[in-house]
Amino acid sequence: MKMQKEKSGLHFEVDLTGNVAIAIGTEHYGLTAKWMDGAELRVSIPMLGLADSLSVSAAATILVY
């Protein structure tokens, strides 16, 4: 699974039970094309306000919780 702003479902709408691997890229560049092409699922975290991104650690915390 990878997190991407433009694709697939919201993080709380997808089934993350079972064996799941979460790949999170750098804050500036995200994941490489190789990782993006290999993902079965892409999720996004909705955000309100002026911020348009989260730090990698904040995004990982939300997804793991």
C-alpha atoms as a printed R data frame, in Angstrom:
   type eleno elety resid chain resno       x      y       z
1  ATOM     1    CA   MET     A     1   0.000  0.000   0.000
2  ATOM     2    CA   LYS     A     2   1.210  3.468  -0.635
3  ATOM     3    CA   MET     A     3  -0.225  6.780   0.271
4  ATOM     4    CA   GLN     A     4  -0.855  9.268  -2.497
5  ATOM     5    CA   LYS     A     5  -2.982 12.391  -2.541
6  ATOM     6    CA   GLU     A     6  -4.468 11.865  -6.022
7  ATOM     7    CA   LYS     A     7  -5.408  8.160  -6.116
8  ATOM     8    CA   SER     A     8  -7.760  5.523  -4.663
9  ATOM     9    CA   GLY     A     9  -9.623  5.566  -1.363
10 ATOM    10    CA   LEU     A    10  -9.377  7.381   1.916
11 ATOM    11    CA   HIS     A    11  -7.327  5.643   4.593
12 ATOM    12    CA   PHE     A    12 -10.389  4.920   6.764
13 ATOM    13    CA   GLU     A    13 -12.442  3.489   3.870
14 ATOM    14    CA   VAL     A    14 -10.092  0.687   2.797
15 ATOM    15    CA   ASP     A    15  -9.735 -2.777   4.325
16 ATOM    16    CA   LEU     A    16  -6.329 -2.969   5.965
17 ATOM    17    CA   THR     A    17  -6.865 -6.299   7.713
18 ATOM    18    CA   GLY     A    18  -4.571 -9.204   6.949
19 ATOM    19    CA   ASN     A    19  -1.030 -8.888   5.648
20 ATOM    20    CA   VAL     A    20  -0.347 -5.262   4.793
21 ATOM    21    CA   ALA     A    21   2.856 -3.428   3.942
22 ATOM    22    CA   ILE     A    22   2.855  0.353   4.079
23 ATOM    23    CA   ALA     A    23   5.392  2.193   1.936
24 ATOM    24    CA   ILE     A    24   5.794  5.904   2.552
25 ATOM    25    CA   GLY     A    25   8.196  7.949   0.481
26 ATOM    26    CA   THR     A    26  10.127 11.078   1.316
27 ATOM    27    CA   GLU     A    27   8.261 14.242   2.209
28 ATOM    28    CA   HIS     A    28   9.596 16.061  -0.837
29 ATOM    29    CA   TYR     A    29   9.611 13.412  -3.588
30 ATOM    30    CA   GLY     A    30   7.254 10.671  -2.389
31 ATOM    31    CA   LEU     A    31   7.769  7.142  -3.693
32 ATOM    32    CA   THR     A    32   9.686  6.201  -6.831
33 ATOM    33    CA   ALA     A    33   7.836  5.040  -9.934
34 ATOM    34    CA   LYS     A    34   8.915  1.456  -9.221
35 ATOM    35    CA   TRP     A    35   7.137  1.495  -5.863
36 ATOM    36    CA   MET     A    36   4.087  3.266  -7.279
37 ATOM    37    CA   ASP     A    37   3.736  0.785 -10.134
38 ATOM    38    CA   GLY     A    38   3.930 -2.186  -7.753
39 ATOM    39    CA   ALA     A    39   1.244 -1.050  -5.335
40 ATOM    40    CA   GLU     A    40  -2.065 -2.867  -5.163
41 ATOM    41    CA   LEU     A    41  -3.712 -0.011  -3.284
42 ATOM    42    CA   ARG     A    42  -3.156  3.716  -2.882
43 ATOM    43    CA   VAL     A    43  -4.728  5.666  -0.060
44 ATOM    44    CA   SER     A    44  -4.991  9.298   0.951
45 ATOM    45    CA   ILE     A    45  -5.444 11.092   4.247
46 ATOM    46    CA   PRO     A    46  -7.989 13.928   4.054
47 ATOM    47    CA   MET     A    47  -6.763 17.284   5.314
48 ATOM    48    CA   LEU     A    48  -8.596 20.465   6.244
49 ATOM    49    CA   GLY     A    49  -7.155 23.946   6.358
50 ATOM    50    CA   LEU     A    50  -4.207 25.523   4.607
51 ATOM    51    CA   ALA     A    51  -1.684 22.683   4.902
52 ATOM    52    CA   ASP     A    52  -1.341 20.521   1.790
53 ATOM    53    CA   SER     A    53   0.909 17.823   3.222
54 ATOM    54    CA   LEU     A    54   1.868 15.940   6.369
55 ATOM    55    CA   SER     A    55   5.298 14.932   7.564
56 ATOM    56    CA   VAL     A    56   6.225 11.322   6.872
57 ATOM    57    CA   SER     A    57   6.079 10.487  10.574
58 ATOM    58    CA   ALA     A    58   2.627 12.056  10.984
59 ATOM    59    CA   ALA     A    59   1.262 10.198   7.947
60 ATOM    60    CA   ALA     A    60   2.727  6.901   9.150
61 ATOM    61    CA   THR     A    61   1.218  7.411  12.608
62 ATOM    62    CA   ILE     A    62  -2.249  8.001  11.149
63 ATOM    63    CA   LEU     A    63  -2.040  4.941   8.874
64 ATOM    64    CA   VAL     A    64  -0.736  2.598  11.583
65 ATOM    65    CA   TYR     A    65  -3.272  3.752  14.167
